[in-house]
Amino acid sequence: MMTRFTSACSDRPHPFAAALLALLLVFLVPVARAGGPLPGADPSPAPASPARADASSTQATAHPFRLKGLAWWRRPWVLPTAGLVAFLAAMRIHEGTRHGPFGIDYRLKRGDKNGVFSRSNQLGLEYGTVAFETAGALLLGNHKGLGHVFWQAADSTVFAGLAADALKYAFRRARPFQNQGPNAFFHGTDQSFPSGEVTLQASFVTPFILHYRHRYPWIWAAELLPIYDAYGRMKSQGHWQSDVLAGWILGSAFGYWASQRKVPLLVEILPHGVSVGFVKRF
């Protein structure tokens, strides 16, 4: 009994639980700061009386998250980078396994077919994301606000998916369940690197996060979607760690690119009637 207890306590934390906890703690930072100025608001403060200035300095001392020195937390790249670092730090490296070219790859034990990370749940998330995004873009149209963000997300997912497919054909990496090891690149017609499903989730949530992060800081919790999918794909032995991390980076990069465009590229390519929106049309 004591031996079993000692060996259990010596095990490292579960990687997904550790990454999830680290990300949830990171999400609390903008919430604790009570948000920032709304998009389009005047950033210059109004003149204050000496008494109010003293009160403000006292409040800043009492609430360190409001200090000007922590303004870098507002930048859009900070929290995804922190989450990525937390995810990498939580990954366990099993002894006696090949670590791959990135030094982080190992094969997870295949999970329960009916569990939370089952393949059916992963496919349900994938199809649900595509259906939700398509319905939102077609219903609301490319107008200011939510409809415009839906079309930015459509831009992001379409072109990120094309890039992921091109990389899959270029690298042709074997999947964990094929028992070829993490170094099996340029291997037949395999398509493990990067993860297309994680690319989809990251490219979908990024435009919404970048648009609403100041007004609704809790929107950062949407990053839990690519995290869930990343661990699920590893649990199904469909991808290595580096596959899902590359998909996360690729999807986030295309999400940032799409959020910077005033007119989504799909709106320019498709007939104008498609982006009008059924709500406005009828």
Protein Blocks (a to p, Z undefined) as FASTA:
>chain_A
ZZmmmmmmmpccdfklmmmmmmmmmmmmmmmnnpaadehiafbdcdddfklmmmmmmmmm
mmmmlpmklmmmmpmklmmmmmmmmmmmmpccdehiaebjnopaccdddddfklmklmkl
mmmmmmmmmmmmmmmmmmnopaehjllmmmmmmmmmmmmmmmmmmmmmmnopacfklono
jklghihjacfbccfklmmmmmmmmmmmmmmmmmmmmlmmmmmmmmmmmmmmmmnopacf
klmmmmmmmmmmmmmmmmmpmbdfklmmmcfklmnopklmZZ
